[in-house]
Amino acid sequence: MPRYLIERTFPDGLGLPTNAEGAKAASNVVSNNAQEGVTWIHSYVTPDRKKTYCIYDGPSPEAIRSVAGRNGLPVDRISEVRVLDPYFLY
């Protein structure tokens, strides 16, 4: 399955709390994603919480855009990526 980097901008900052409420919201994202065969691997968040860089596996960019809309998440850019491990020579 292809892997994608999804860039998102949150002008007011990402409002996902690190408590039970945030865990429930993240669980809802995972459930909605599964309906399109999309898997959220992990995300990187800037210190000001205004940008995220998310790694997803999914069948297509369209599937990722579809679930982002369902989850109420912005999408600035979707780029297909592959892992480049610095230890590939060993």
All heavy atoms as an XYZ file, in Angstrom:
704
protein
N       0.861     -1.181      0.000
C       0.000      0.000      0.000
C       0.903      1.239      0.000
O       1.888      1.285      0.728
C      -0.902     -0.021      1.224
C      -1.734      1.210      1.330
S      -3.434      1.112      1.909
C      -3.999     -0.489      1.554
N       0.557      2.250     -0.766
C       1.363      3.479     -0.789
C       1.355      4.194      0.560
O       0.401      4.117      1.328
C       0.670      4.341     -1.845
C      -0.117      3.398     -2.680
C      -0.517      2.279     -1.762
N       2.439      4.901      0.803
C       2.571      5.717      2.018
C       2.601      7.180      1.591
O       3.196      7.535      0.581
C       3.841      5.344      2.762
C       4.062      6.173      4.027
C       4.931      5.465      5.008
N       4.146      4.397      5.621
C       4.616      3.600      6.568
N       5.846      3.742      7.014
N       3.853      2.655      7.078
N       1.961      8.039      2.395
C       1.831      9.455      2.054
C       2.218     10.341      3.231
O       1.994      9.982      4.390
C       0.390      9.778      1.657
C      -0.077      9.037      0.446
C      -0.783      7.844      0.566
C       0.201      9.519     -0.827
C      -1.207      7.149     -0.562
C      -0.219      8.828     -1.955
C      -0.920      7.641     -1.808
O      -1.323      6.960     -2.927
N       2.754     11.506      2.896
C       2.988     12.578      3.853
C       1.908     13.620      3.608
O       1.774     14.119      2.482
C       4.368     13.206      3.644
C       4.653     14.479      4.440
C       4.783     14.149      5.920
C       5.914     15.140      3.930
N       1.128     13.914      4.639
C       0.048     14.893      4.526
C       0.443     16.120      5.337
O       0.710     16.027      6.536
C      -1.308     14.334      5.027
C      -1.791     13.180      4.148
C      -2.373     15.416      5.010
C      -1.231     11.879      4.500
N       0.504     17.262      4.665
C       0.817     18.522      5.331
C      -0.497     19.249      5.615
O      -1.348     19.367      4.732
C       1.704     19.387      4.442
C       3.029     18.739      4.126
C       3.869     19.562      3.181
O       3.995     20.796      3.399
O       4.402     18.975      2.222
N      -0.620     19.719      6.858
C      -1.840     20.411      7.272
C      -1.470     21.713      7.987
O      -0.497     21.763      8.719
C      -2.646     19.562      8.255
C      -2.993     18.168      7.769
C      -3.793     17.438      8.859
N      -3.874     16.016      8.665
C      -4.691     15.388      7.846
N      -5.530     16.079      7.112
N      -4.700     14.066      7.760
N      -2.307     22.731      7.803
C      -2.137     23.987      8.526
C      -3.368     24.220      9.391
O      -4.501     24.107      8.920
C      -1.961     25.169      7.540
O      -0.812     24.916      6.735
C      -1.797     26.483      8.278
N      -3.119     24.560     10.646
C      -4.169     24.902     11.602
C      -3.909     26.340     12.043
O      -3.107     26.579     12.955
C      -4.122     23.952     12.809
C      -4.400     22.517     12.464
C      -3.361     21.668     12.095
C      -5.679     22.022     12.500
C      -3.610     20.348     11.769
C      -5.946     20.697     12.177
C      -4.903     19.861     11.811
N      -4.544     27.331     11.389
C      -4.253     28.745     11.688
C      -4.380     29.105     13.169
O      -3.619     29.927     13.677
C      -5.274     29.508     10.852
C      -5.610     28.577      9.732
C      -5.542     27.196     10.335
N      -5.314     28.477     13.869
C      -5.510     28.750     15.292
C      -4.808     27.732     16.178
O      -5.009     27.736     17.391
C      -7.002     28.773     15.629
C      -7.735     29.881     14.897
O      -7.136     30.972     14.721
O      -8.891     29.667     14.482
N      -4.033     26.843     15.578
C      -3.348     25.792     16.329
C      -4.189     24.537     16.415
O      -5.423     24.596     16.434
N      -3.521     23.412     16.432
C      -4.184     22.115     16.557
C      -4.854     22.038     17.914
O      -4.209     22.214     18.949
C      -3.158     20.991     16.393
C      -3.673     19.563     16.567
C      -4.677     19.218     15.474
C      -2.506     18.593     16.546
N      -6.141     21.778     17.928
C      -6.898     21.759     19.176
C      -7.128     20.366     19.732
O      -8.163     20.130     20.331
N      -6.175     19.460     19.555
C      -6.334     18.088     20.052
C      -5.694     17.992     21.433
O      -4.463     17.992     21.555
C      -5.670     17.102     19.087
C      -5.831     15.627     19.407
C      -7.298     15.203     19.269
C      -4.958     14.795     18.477
N      -6.514     17.928     22.491
C      -5.943     17.847     23.836
C      -5.323     16.468     24.104
O      -5.719     15.471     23.493
C      -7.149     18.094     24.755
C      -8.340     17.695     23.954
C      -7.979     17.943     22.505
N      -4.357     16.440     24.994
C      -3.711     15.172     25.350
C      -4.354     14.616     26.620
O      -3.732     14.508     27.681
C      -2.193     15.364     25.542
O      -1.991     16.394     26.503
C      -1.506     15.725     24.244
N      -5.637     14.280     26.476
C      -6.399     13.698     27.578
C      -7.424     12.728     26.974
O      -7.354     12.406     25.783
C      -7.076     14.798     28.411
C      -8.005     15.678     27.588
O      -8.479     15.294     26.516
N      -8.271     16.883     28.077
N      -8.359     12.273     27.781
C      -9.355     11.309     27.306
C     -10.183     11.874     26.155
O     -10.528     11.135     25.222
C     -10.270     10.889     28.456
N     -10.478     13.150     26.176
C     -11.242     13.772     25.087
C     -10.448     13.705     23.774
O     -10.986     13.387     22.717
C     -11.548     15.221     25.448
C     -12.320     15.979     24.385
C     -12.490     17.452     24.737
O     -12.485     17.803     25.928
O     -12.634     18.250     23.788
N      -9.163     14.004     23.846
C      -8.307     13.926     22.667
C      -8.164     12.498     22.165
O      -8.158     12.262     20.946
N      -8.053     11.559     23.091
C      -7.952     10.146     22.709
C      -9.217      9.695     21.987
O      -9.145      8.945     21.003
C      -7.699      9.282     23.938
N     -10.369     10.155     22.435
C     -11.632      9.803     21.772
C     -11.682     10.406     20.374
O     -12.094      9.742     19.411
C     -12.825     10.288     22.594
C     -14.179      9.874     22.034
C     -15.297     10.296     22.964
C     -16.639      9.772     22.585
N     -17.131     10.063     21.279
N     -11.243     11.660     20.228
C     -11.230     12.303     18.912
C     -10.294     11.556     17.966
O     -10.637     11.312     16.804
C     -10.809     13.761     19.044
N      -9.116     11.167     18.446
C      -8.167     10.411     17.617
C      -8.744      9.055     17.235
O      -8.592      8.598     16.094
C      -6.840     10.250     18.354
N      -9.431      8.419     18.154
C     -10.071      7.126     17.869
C     -11.128      7.272     16.779
O     -11.263      6.393     15.910
C     -10.690      6.568     19.153
O     -11.306      5.337     18.909
N     -11.879      8.372     16.802
C     -12.877      8.621     15.755
C     -12.218      8.797     14.395
O     -12.727      8.314     13.375
C     -13.726      9.847     16.091
C     -14.689      9.596     17.220
O     -15.037      8.468     17.523
N     -15.114     10.663     17.870
N     -11.066      9.487     14.363
C     -10.320      9.650     13.108
C      -9.906      8.285     12.578
O     -10.092      7.978     11.395
C      -9.089     10.571     13.312
C      -8.151     10.509     12.119
C      -9.533     12.003     13.578
N      -9.364      7.441     13.447
C      -8.926      6.099     13.044
C     -10.104      5.302     12.490
O      -9.988      4.638     11.450
C      -8.251      5.376     14.228
C      -8.021      3.907     13.918
C      -6.935      6.064     14.584
N     -11.253      5.376     13.147
C     -12.445      4.642     12.680
C     -12.923      5.149     11.327
O     -13.243      4.353     10.436
C     -13.579      4.763     13.705
O     -13.250      4.109     14.890
N     -12.993      6.461     11.158
C     -13.409      7.022      9.869
C     -12.420      6.645      8.769
O     -12.819      6.328      7.652
C     -13.530      8.540      9.956
C     -14.765      8.995     10.700
O     -15.763      8.286     10.765
N     -14.699     10.181     11.266
N     -11.133      6.693      9.075
C     -10.117      6.340      8.089
C     -10.289      4.907      7.603
O     -10.144      4.622      6.408
C      -8.712      6.499      8.677
C      -8.315      7.940      8.899
O      -9.017      8.864      8.514
N      -7.166      8.129      9.515
N     -10.579      4.004      8.525
C     -10.698      2.582      8.185
C     -11.780      2.336      7.143
O     -11.676      1.399      6.344
C     -10.969      1.765      9.453
N     -12.803      3.177      7.104
C     -13.885      3.007      6.134
C     -13.398      3.154      4.702
O     -14.034      2.656      3.772
C     -15.003      4.016      6.417
C     -15.691      3.788      7.745
C     -16.685      4.879      8.054
O     -17.210      5.552      7.168
N     -16.969      5.066      9.334
N     -12.255      3.845      4.500
C     -11.690      4.044      3.161
C     -10.382      3.269      2.984
O      -9.661      3.477      2.013
C     -11.424      5.534      2.910
C     -12.650      6.386      2.909
C     -13.319      6.481      1.554
O     -12.725      6.081      0.552
O     -14.465      6.964      1.519
N     -10.044      2.413      3.970
C      -8.806      1.658      3.889
C      -7.569      2.500      4.143
O      -6.477      2.193      3.671
N      -7.719      3.567      4.919
C      -6.636      4.503      5.221
C      -6.176      4.267      6.658
O      -7.001      4.090      7.551
C      -7.116      5.961      5.034
C      -6.090      6.954      5.536
C      -7.470      6.224      3.576
N      -4.855      4.270      6.869
C      -4.288      4.069      8.205
C      -3.398      5.249      8.575
O      -2.463      5.582      7.847
C      -3.448      2.775      8.250
O      -4.270      1.680      7.871
C      -2.893      2.523      9.638
N      -3.687      5.870      9.703
C      -2.868      6.951     10.254
C      -1.707      6.295     10.991
O      -1.906      5.580     11.968
C      -3.723      7.787     11.184
C      -3.056      8.888     11.942
C      -1.853      9.483     11.686
C      -3.593      9.547     13.094
N      -1.605     10.474     12.596
C      -2.665     10.532     13.480
C      -4.759      9.401     13.829
C      -2.866     11.366     14.571
C      -4.972     10.230     14.908
C      -4.032     11.205     15.269
N      -0.481      6.521     10.537
C       0.696      5.920     11.158
C       1.164      6.778     12.335
O       1.283      6.293     13.456
C       1.839      5.737     10.129
C       1.344      4.932      8.914
C       3.060      5.112     10.773
C       0.864      3.545      9.219
N       1.481      8.031     12.088
C       1.836      8.981     13.135
C       1.919     10.378     12.536
O       1.862     10.540     11.318
C       3.145      8.619     13.858
C       4.340      8.556     12.979
N       4.857      7.379     12.515
C       5.122      9.522     12.459
C       5.910      7.629     11.756
N       6.091      8.911     11.699
N       2.055     11.362     13.424
C       2.118     12.755     12.986
C       3.218     13.491     13.736
O       3.539     13.159     14.875
C       0.788     13.468     13.253
O      -0.242     12.898     12.491
N       3.752     14.516     13.069
C       4.690     15.448     13.674
C       3.971     16.785     13.775
O       3.284     17.186     12.835
C       5.944     15.591     12.809
C       6.664     14.279     12.624
C       6.430     13.493     11.499
C       7.565     13.825     13.583
C       7.075     12.285     11.331
C       8.222     12.611     13.417
C       7.978     11.845     12.289
O       8.615     10.649     12.127
N       4.136     17.452     14.905
C       3.457     18.725     15.157
C       4.516     19.785     15.466
O       5.419     19.540     16.274
C       2.479     18.595     16.355
C       1.738     19.896     16.592
C       1.515     17.448     16.151
N       4.400     20.941     14.821
C       5.338     22.024     15.116
C       5.095     22.557     16.528
O       3.990     22.412     17.070
C       5.209     23.159     14.084
O       3.878     23.662     14.105
C       5.585     22.685     12.679
N       6.111     23.162     17.139
C       5.945     23.656     18.516
C       4.783     24.623     18.697
O       4.139     24.618     19.750
C       7.287     24.350     18.805
C       8.269     23.617     17.947
C       7.499     23.305     16.669
N       4.479     25.427     17.686
C       3.347     26.355     17.807
C       2.003     25.694     17.501
O       0.963     26.329     17.568
C       3.545     27.587     16.924
C       3.571     27.272     15.423
O       3.348     26.098     15.022
O       3.841     28.204     14.644
N       2.041     24.395     17.141
C       0.851     23.570     16.864
C       0.057     24.059     15.653
O      -1.100     23.707     15.481
C      -0.045     23.453     18.104
C       0.678     22.799     19.273
C      -0.147     22.655     20.514
N      -1.302     21.826     20.389
C      -1.355     20.499     20.548
N      -0.267     19.841     20.816
N      -2.486     19.842     20.434
N       0.684     24.844     14.772
C      -0.024     25.361     13.596
C       0.174     24.508     12.354
O      -0.576     24.655     11.390
C       0.397     26.808     13.328
C      -0.092     27.728     14.436
C       0.131     29.167     14.138
C      -0.391     29.975     15.304
N      -1.135     31.115     14.914
N       1.162     23.634     12.352
C       1.410     22.738     11.208
C       1.562     21.313     11.712
O       2.138     21.084     12.781
C       2.711     23.120     10.482
C       2.706     24.451      9.781
C       1.965     24.477      8.486
C       2.682     23.721      7.396
N       2.010     23.801      6.107
N       1.019     20.386     10.937
C       1.287     18.974     11.198
C       1.764     18.330      9.907
O       1.419     18.766      8.796
C       0.051     18.207     11.728
O      -0.981     18.216     10.740
C      -0.461     18.789     13.037
N       2.565     17.300     10.088
C       3.072     16.481      8.993
C       2.740     15.052      9.377
O       3.297     14.512     10.328
C       4.582     16.692      8.817
C       4.910     18.139      8.550
C       5.161     19.023      9.598
C       4.930     18.618      7.252
C       5.435     20.360      9.357
C       5.200     19.966      7.000
C       5.456     20.814      8.054
O       5.719     22.131      7.808
N       1.779     14.476      8.674
C       1.218     13.185      9.055
C       1.618     12.104      8.058
O       1.591     12.339      6.849
C      -0.311     13.272      9.106
S      -0.910     14.635     10.146
N       1.947     10.942      8.578
C       2.267      9.797      7.741
C       1.056      8.876      7.740
O       0.564      8.476      8.798
C       3.510      9.054      8.277
C       4.712      9.998      8.381
C       3.809      7.836      7.419
C       5.176     10.578      7.069
N       0.585      8.585      6.539
C      -0.591      7.741      6.345
C      -0.286      6.671      5.304
O       0.463      6.929      4.359
C      -1.761      8.558      5.795
C      -2.606      9.288      6.809
C      -2.079     10.277      7.620
C      -3.951      8.997      6.929
C      -2.868     10.958      8.529
C      -4.751      9.680      7.831
C      -4.205     10.656      8.634
O      -4.999     11.324      9.521
N      -0.883      5.509      5.471
C      -0.941      4.505      4.416
C      -2.359      4.542      3.870
O      -3.319      4.696      4.637
C      -0.657      3.100      4.948
C       0.803      2.892      5.322
O       1.660      3.674      4.865
O       1.086      1.939      6.066
N      -2.479      4.422      2.559
C      -3.812      4.451      1.964
C      -3.782      4.077      0.507
O      -2.721      4.079     -0.121
N      -4.943      3.763     -0.038
C      -5.010      3.325     -1.426
C      -4.754      4.438     -2.439
O      -4.298      4.174     -3.542
C      -6.419      2.764     -1.569
C      -7.206      3.414     -0.480
C      -6.238      3.680      0.634
N      -5.035      5.712     -2.053
C      -4.887      6.806     -3.012
C      -4.964      8.148     -2.286
O      -5.520      8.235     -1.184
C      -6.004      6.754     -4.058
O      -7.246      7.032     -3.441
N      -4.454      9.210     -2.913
C      -4.638     10.547     -2.331
C      -6.118     10.914     -2.196
O      -6.508     11.589     -1.242
C      -3.933     11.467     -3.336
C      -2.916     10.600     -3.997
C      -3.571      9.241     -4.088
N      -6.925     10.458     -3.141
C      -8.368     10.760     -3.074
C      -9.000     10.173     -1.821
O      -9.850     10.810     -1.188
C      -9.080     10.241     -4.324
C      -8.681     10.933     -5.604
C      -7.316     10.483     -6.171
O      -6.819      9.396     -5.793
O      -6.748     11.241     -6.977
N      -8.610      8.949     -1.454
C      -9.148      8.322     -0.239
C      -8.735      9.125      0.992
O      -9.535      9.329      1.915
C      -8.670      6.879     -0.128
N      -7.503      9.609      1.004
C      -7.029     10.402      2.137
C      -7.777     11.727      2.208
O      -8.198     12.156      3.288
C      -5.500     10.604      2.036
C      -4.823      9.253      2.290
C      -5.021     11.666      3.016
C      -3.362      9.208      1.981
N      -7.989     12.384      1.069
C      -8.771     13.630      1.067
C     -10.207     13.385      1.547
O     -10.780     14.203      2.270
C      -8.802     14.249     -0.322
C      -7.543     14.970     -0.672
C      -7.713     15.820     -1.931
N      -6.424     16.257     -2.415
C      -5.714     17.239     -1.891
N      -6.188     17.892     -0.865
N      -4.542     17.567     -2.383
N     -10.778     12.270      1.121
C     -12.150     11.945      1.508
C     -12.282     11.811      3.022
O     -13.178     12.405      3.627
C     -12.592     10.657      0.806
O     -13.863     10.256      1.252
N     -11.384     11.041      3.650
C     -11.487     10.867      5.101
C     -11.106     12.146      5.844
O     -11.659     12.423      6.905
C     -10.686      9.655      5.615
C     -11.259      8.359      5.055
C      -9.213      9.768      5.345
N     -10.190     12.937      5.283
C      -9.852     14.213      5.923
C     -11.094     15.094      5.995
O     -11.357     15.711      7.030
C      -8.731     14.909      5.158
N     -11.857     15.141      4.901
C     -13.092     15.911      4.905
C     -14.083     15.404      5.937
O     -14.696     16.188      6.664
N     -14.214     14.090      6.014
C     -15.120     13.478      6.991
C     -14.667     13.776      8.421
O     -15.489     13.927      9.330
C     -15.157     11.964      6.761
C     -16.395     11.316      7.280
C     -16.510      9.852      6.894
N     -16.330      9.669      5.463
C     -15.734      8.607      4.913
N     -15.272      7.642      5.662
N     -15.616      8.505      3.606
N     -13.347     13.851      8.611
C     -12.805     14.109      9.944
C     -12.675     15.596     10.264
O     -12.268     15.963     11.360
C     -11.422     13.445     10.078
C     -11.521     11.941     10.149
O     -12.413     11.396     10.789
N     -10.615     11.253      9.482
N     -13.022     16.467      9.299
C     -12.918     17.897      9.517
C     -11.477     18.390      9.602
O     -11.194     19.361     10.299
N     -10.573     17.710      8.879
C      -9.155     18.065      8.908
C      -8.739     18.730      7.600
O      -9.127     18.288      6.524
C      -8.304     16.811      9.115
C      -8.489     16.108     10.461
C      -7.774     14.775     10.469
C      -7.988     17.012     11.584
N      -7.932     19.773      7.691
C      -7.438     20.429      6.472
C      -6.382     19.568      5.782
O      -5.741     18.730      6.417
C      -6.813     21.719      6.996
C      -6.377     21.390      8.392
C      -7.400     20.403      8.903
N      -6.214     19.768      4.493
C      -5.148     19.125      3.726
C      -4.519     20.197      2.845
O      -5.179     20.746      1.968
C      -5.678     17.971      2.848
C      -4.581     17.425      1.955
C      -6.275     16.863      3.693
N      -3.252     20.492      3.090
C      -2.523     21.432      2.243
C      -1.887     20.709      1.061
O      -1.917     21.193     -0.058
C      -1.407     22.135      3.018
C      -1.915     22.964      4.182
O      -3.108     23.336      4.178
O      -1.127     23.243      5.089
N      -1.289     19.569      1.355
C      -0.567     18.836      0.319
C      -0.477     17.366      0.710
O      -0.331     17.048      1.885
C       0.847     19.400      0.180
C       1.663     18.724     -0.900
C       3.055     19.273     -0.999
N       3.002     20.732     -1.071
C       4.062     21.496     -1.145
N       5.260     20.990     -1.150
N       3.932     22.815     -1.214
N      -0.574     16.507     -0.282
C      -0.368     15.068     -0.102
C       0.761     14.663     -1.035
O       0.687     14.909     -2.243
C      -1.638     14.259     -0.438
C      -2.786     14.645      0.481
C      -1.355     12.760     -0.346
C      -4.116     14.011      0.127
N       1.794     14.058     -0.473
C       2.931     13.599     -1.267
C       3.176     12.126     -0.994
O       3.281     11.726      0.172
C       4.212     14.366     -0.889
O       4.034     15.746     -1.058
N       3.262     11.330     -2.053
C       3.634      9.933     -1.863
C       5.107      9.885     -1.465
O       5.938     10.608     -2.031
C       3.399      9.119     -3.125
C       3.619      7.640     -2.902
C       3.179      6.757     -4.051
O       2.467      7.248     -4.952
O       3.548      5.584     -4.035
N       5.435      9.081     -0.462
C       6.800      8.992      0.050
C       7.217      7.532      0.215
O       6.379      6.638      0.259
C       6.959      9.735      1.399
C       6.730     11.232      1.232
C       6.023      9.173      2.460
N       8.514      7.351      0.312
C       9.103      6.047      0.616
C      10.147      6.262      1.703
O      10.736      7.335      1.809
C       9.740      5.441     -0.624
C       8.704      5.054     -1.646
C       9.331      4.339     -2.836
N       8.305      3.874     -3.745
C       7.713      4.607     -4.670
N       8.046      5.864     -4.813
N       6.785      4.106     -5.451
N      10.432      5.232      2.454
C      11.413      5.318      3.527
C      12.814      5.284      2.940
O      13.117      4.458      2.076
C      11.236      4.148      4.528
C      12.376      4.118      5.528
C       9.895      4.253      5.232
N      13.652      6.190      3.403
C      15.074      6.169      3.122
C      15.760      6.074      4.467
O      15.807      7.034      5.237
C      15.522      7.426      2.371
C      17.035      7.554      2.144
C      17.561      6.377      1.323
C      17.354      8.865      1.479
N      16.241      4.913      4.789
C      16.863      4.634      6.078
C      18.362      4.919      5.973
O      19.013      4.426      5.049
C      16.606      3.170      6.424
C      17.005      2.828      7.832
O      18.017      3.356      8.322
O      16.316      1.991      8.433
N      18.949      5.693      6.895
C      20.370      6.010      6.796
C      21.269      4.800      7.007
O      22.466      4.880      6.787
C      20.582      7.060      7.897
C      19.504      6.828      8.869
C      18.331      6.313      8.063
N      20.716      3.679      7.389
C      21.502      2.478      7.633
C      21.420      1.465      6.503
O      21.776      0.312      6.652
C      21.053      1.837      8.960
C      21.101      2.835     10.080
C      19.931      3.408     10.575
C      22.317      3.245     10.620
C      19.978      4.364     11.591
C      22.363      4.188     11.638
C      21.195      4.729     12.118
O      21.229      5.671     13.106
N      20.940      1.919      5.325
C      20.742      0.989      4.223
C      22.038      0.389      3.706
O      22.025     -0.617      3.017
C      19.957      1.643      3.074
C      20.687      2.737      2.341
C      21.414      2.471      1.202
C      20.626      4.037      2.811
C      22.067      3.479      0.522
C      21.282      5.059      2.140
C      22.009      4.787      0.987
N      23.184      0.970      4.029
C      24.471      0.440      3.574
C      24.986     -0.699      4.443
O      25.935     -1.372      4.083
C      25.523      1.557      3.516
C      25.243      2.651      2.488
C      26.268      3.754      2.622
C      25.255      2.084      1.089
N      24.393     -0.885      5.607
C      24.907     -1.884      6.546
C      24.115     -3.149      6.532
O      23.003     -3.262      6.325
C      24.926     -1.293      7.954
C      25.731     -0.027      8.015
C      25.108      1.204      8.025
C      27.120     -0.073      8.006
C      25.844      2.384      8.076
C      27.857      1.098      8.050
C      27.212      2.308      8.088
O      27.936      3.458      8.126
